[in-house]
Amino acid sequence: MATVLIVDDDPAIVEVLAAYLRAEGHAVLTAGDGVQALPLLVRAHVAIIDWMLPGLSGLEVTAHARQTQPQLPVLLLTARGEVDDRLAGLDAGADDYVVKPFSPREVVARVRALLRRVAVRDEIEIGGLTLDVQGRTATLDGQPLAFSRTEFDLLATLAQHPGLLWTRERLLERVWGPEFPGVTRVVDVHVTAVRRKLGDEPDSPRFIETVRGAGYRFKES
């Protein structure tokens, strides 16, 4: 299904929500404070974030998610029920909110709705390139392309977020996983391979741009 990140400093809440979400078929990541949550955002399909967190607040984590993961749905948990507080959460970038105390089933239902509304794009068509993420197939101007699994995952990650800058470190964590022992140079090697198959020239790219000293991004048009 999806990977759900739960950010809450109350272990009881985390345990209950994780159990309900796993029963729904989701994978679960957890963090007990805002600082721990930041590197996990890139691995999640949806995030459940408590407003009151030690370190960085839930609003700060949400704002960070909006800047770095603009398509990541965020559900804010809050004990603040006033209209102004709810508006502050939405203004920070939350897609939805649930006021404590809440039913875990309601949270699961809200997650389900967010995933329907802001699902990861499974079919991508940009500038003659078509990717079927589920079927793991790619065509360029109607001609099939052959990518290795890692090359396809790298291309799909970039193409699902056109215009978003990805550092080598973030790509390494998203595509290869946080436990991968390799160095960021492996990202450059695979980007070169993907570009070659796309017929992409680094100096005048059709698809993948290099942002010097920063990383890579997929062109928006």
C-alpha positions in Angstrom: 0.0 0.0 0.0 1.8 3.1 1.2 4.5 4.1 3.7 3.1 6.3 6.5 5.3 8.4 8.8 4.0 9.0 12.3 5.6 11.8 14.2 4.5 12.0 17.9 6.3 12.1 21.2 3.5 10.0 22.9 4.5 6.3 22.5 1.0 5.1 23.2 -0.4 7.2 20.3 2.3 6.0 18.0 1.7 2.3 19.0 -2.0 2.5 18.5 -1.9 4.3 15.2 0.9 2.1 13.9 -1.2 -1.0 14.7 -4.2 0.3 12.9 -2.2 1.4 9.8 -0.4 -1.9 9.6 -3.7 -3.7 9.8 -4.7 -1.6 6.8 -1.7 -2.9 4.9 0.6 0.2 5.2 4.3 0.2 6.1 5.0 2.5 9.1 7.9 4.8 10.0 8.0 6.6 13.4 9.8 9.5 14.9 9.5 10.9 18.5 10.4 14.5 17.7 10.6 16.9 14.8 14.4 16.6 14.3 14.1 12.8 13.9 11.3 13.2 11.4 13.1 15.4 8.9 15.2 12.7 7.2 12.2 10.3 7.1 10.0 12.6 5.1 11.6 11.6 1.8 10.7 7.9 2.5 7.0 8.5 3.2 3.9 8.7 1.0 1.9 10.4 3.8 2.9 11.9 7.2 0.9 12.2 10.4 2.5 14.9 12.5 1.6 16.0 16.0 1.5 19.8 16.5 3.2 19.8 19.9 6.6 18.2 19.4 10.0 18.6 21.3 12.7 20.2 19.2 11.0 21.3 16.1 7.2 21.9 16.3 4.8 20.0 14.1 4.2 23.3 12.2 7.9 23.6 11.5 8.1 20.0 10.3 5.1 20.6 8.1 6.6 23.7 6.7 9.8 21.8 6.0 7.9 19.1 4.2 6.1 21.6 2.0 9.5 23.1 0.9 11.3 19.7 0.3 8.4 17.3 -0.4 5.6 19.5 -1.9 3.5 16.5 -3.0 3.7 14.8 0.4 0.2 14.7 2.1 0.4 15.9 5.8 -2.2 15.1 8.4 -1.8 17.3 11.5 -2.7 16.0 15.0 -3.6 18.8 17.4 -5.3 19.4 20.7 -6.1 22.9 19.5 -9.7 23.0 18.3 -10.0 26.8 17.7 -10.7 28.0 14.2 -7.6 30.2 14.2 -5.4 27.3 15.3 -6.8 25.0 12.6 -6.2 27.7 10.0 -2.6 28.1 11.2 -2.0 24.4 10.6 -3.5 24.6 7.1 -1.5 27.7 6.4 1.7 25.9 7.4 1.0 23.4 4.7 -1.1 20.6 6.4 -3.6 19.0 4.0 -5.9 17.9 6.9 -6.1 17.9 10.7 -7.6 15.8 13.4 -8.3 17.2 16.9 -7.4 15.2 19.9 -8.8 13.0 21.4 -9.5 11.1 18.2 -10.5 7.7 17.0 -7.7 5.7 15.3 -10.2 4.6 12.8 -10.9 8.2 11.9 -7.1 8.8 11.4 -6.9 5.7 9.1 -9.9 7.0 7.1 -8.3 10.4 6.7 -5.0 8.8 5.6 -7.0 6.7 3.1 -8.7 9.9 1.7 -5.4 11.8 1.5 -3.8 9.0 -0.5 -6.7 9.0 -2.9 -6.5 12.8 -3.3 -2.7 13.1 -3.5 -1.6 9.7 -4.7 1.9 9.0 -6.1 1.6 9.5 -9.9 1.6 6.0 -11.4 1.5 7.2 -15.0 3.7 10.0 -16.1 3.8 11.7 -19.5 6.2 14.6 -20.0 7.8 15.8 -23.2 7.4 12.6 -25.1 8.5 10.4 -22.2 5.9 8.0 -20.8 6.5 6.1 -17.6 4.2 3.4 -16.2 5.5 3.3 -12.6 3.3 0.2 -11.6 4.3 -1.7 -14.7 7.9 -0.4 -14.7 7.9 0.4 -18.4 9.1 3.4 -20.2 8.7 4.8 -23.8 10.2 7.8 -25.4 8.4 9.2 -28.4 6.6 5.9 -28.7 9.8 3.8 -28.6 10.3 1.4 -25.6 13.3 2.0 -23.4 15.2 -0.6 -21.3 16.2 0.5 -17.8 17.7 -1.5 -14.9 15.6 -1.5 -11.8 17.7 1.1 -10.1 17.8 3.3 -13.2 14.0 3.1 -13.5 13.5 4.0 -9.8 15.9 6.9 -10.2 14.1 8.3 -13.3 10.6 7.7 -11.8 11.6 9.6 -8.6 12.8 12.6 -10.5 9.9 12.5 -13.0 7.2 12.2 -10.3 8.4 15.6 -8.9 9.2 17.9 -11.9 10.9 21.1 -10.9 11.9 19.8 -7.5 15.6 19.9 -6.7 17.0 16.6 -5.4 20.4 16.5 -3.7 22.6 13.4 -4.3 22.1 12.5 -0.7 18.3 12.6 -0.9 18.3 10.5 -4.1 20.7 8.0 -2.5 18.4 7.6 0.4 15.2 7.5 -1.6 16.4 5.1 -4.4 19.0 3.0 -2.7 17.7 3.2 0.8 19.1 4.6 4.1 21.2 1.5 4.8 23.0 1.6 1.4 26.8 1.8 2.2 27.7 3.5 -1.1 28.8 7.1 -1.8 26.9 9.8 -3.6 29.1 9.2 -6.7 26.9 6.2 -7.5 24.0 8.7 -8.1 26.1 10.5 -10.8 27.0 7.2 -12.5 23.3 6.2 -12.7 22.1 9.6 -13.8 24.7 9.4 -16.7 23.3 6.0 -17.7 19.7 7.2 -17.6 20.6 10.3 -19.6 22.4 8.2 -22.2 19.3 6.1 -22.7 17.1 9.2 -22.9 19.4 10.8 -25.4 19.8 13.6 -22.9 22.7 16.0 -23.4 23.9 17.4 -20.0 24.6 20.9 -21.5 21.1 21.1 -23.1 19.0 18.6 -21.3 15.6 17.6 -22.5 14.7 15.9 -19.2 17.2 15.9 -16.3 18.9 19.1 -15.4 22.1 19.3 -13.3 22.0 22.1 -10.7 25.7 22.8 -10.2 26.9 22.2 -6.7 23.4 21.1 -5.6 22.0 18.0 -7.4 19.4 17.2 -10.1 15.9 18.0 -11.1 13.5 16.9 -13.8 12.4 19.7 -16.2 8.8 20.8 -15.8 8.1 21.0 -19.5 
